[in-house]
């Protein structure tokens, strides 16, 4: 059953990556946009994170709980965010599991100095 759980996790991760990115990660244009990218696939879990030069970010972790039992379930926890044109940082935190998909959104108005710092940081990598 463990190998079946591993296969399920791997397929879910692959499908998720295709949906999220929708592009070939070897694409030079996409590579130029990424500031940070990390992915790790384990036996019954995965995690990834990335951020882009325009202030977008995403971090997620998925774990197979109760593997090999009738209660087997993939639980996903993560967050993503971006900055709007008028300087508002939006962050969405989410959980997905047997109770459905639940989100919580937070917004924060960025001060001009903080916006300039983020812009400079994204330019120098």
N, C-alpha and C positions, 0 to 999 in steps of 0.2 A: 504493500500500500504506500510506503514511503516514496518509492520511485514514481508511482502514479501522482502523488501529491506534488513531487518535484516537477513532473511534466506539466501538470496543471498550472503551477506557479510560473513556470518558464513561459508557457503559452500566454498566460494573462499578462505577463510583463511585456512580451513581444507585441501583443495586440495593443496594449496600452501605449507603448512607445510609438507605434505607428499612428495611433489616433492623436496623441498629444503633439508630436512633432510634425507629422504629416509631410515630412521632408527627409531626405537623406542627410544624416548627420555629417557625412563627408563633404557636403556642399560647402564650398569656400565662403559663400555669402553668409550662410548660417554660422559657420565657424567664426567669422569676423564679428558676429553679433554676440556670441557667448563670452561672458567674463569668467564664469565659473560653471563647471559641469562635473558631476560625479554620479556614478551609478554602481550599485553593488547588488548582485543576485546571490542569494543564499539558498539552502535546501528548501525551506518552507517560508521564505520571506524575501522581500526586496526593499530597496530604498534608492531614491535618486534625488538630486537637486540640480538646479541650474539657475543662472541669472544672466540677463542680457544688458547690453550697453544702454538701452532705453529705459532701464529701471524695472523691467519685469522680472519676477522670480517665481520659482515653484520648488517645493520640497514635499516629498511624499514617502510614506513607508507602508508596506502591505505585509500582512502576516497571515498564514494559514493556521487557524485554531482548530483544535480537536481533529487533527489529521487522521484519516482512516476510520472515522466513526460517522454515524448518521448525522451528527451535529457539526460536521466539517464545514468551515466557513472562512472566506477570505475577508479580513477586516483591514480597512484602509484608513489611514489618518494622514492629513497633510494640510498644506496651505499654499496659496499663491497670491500674488499681488502685482500691482503696477502703480504708476504715477500718472495722474490725469494732466491734461494740458494746462490747467489752472493751478497746478501745484498741490493737489490733494493725493496723498498716498492711500491706496485702497488695499486692504488685506482681507482675504477670505480664508477662514479655517474650516476644514470639513472632516467628517467621519462617515464612513460607509460600512455597513454591516447588516446583521439580521434585523435591526430596527430601521433600516432604510438609509437614505443619504441626508445628512443634516449639516447645515452650514451656519457660520456666524461671521458677519462682516463688520470690520472696523475701518474707520476712515480717520485721517489725521491731516490737517492743513500744515504743509511744510513751510518753514520760514525761508526767506530768500537766501540766507546764508547756507542753510542746510541743502537747499536745491542746488546751489552752486558747488558745494562740496561733493554732492552725489554726482553731479555732472563731471566734475574734474576727476573724481575717482574712476568713473566709468571710462573716461578718455585715456587715462594712463594705465588702466587695467590693474 
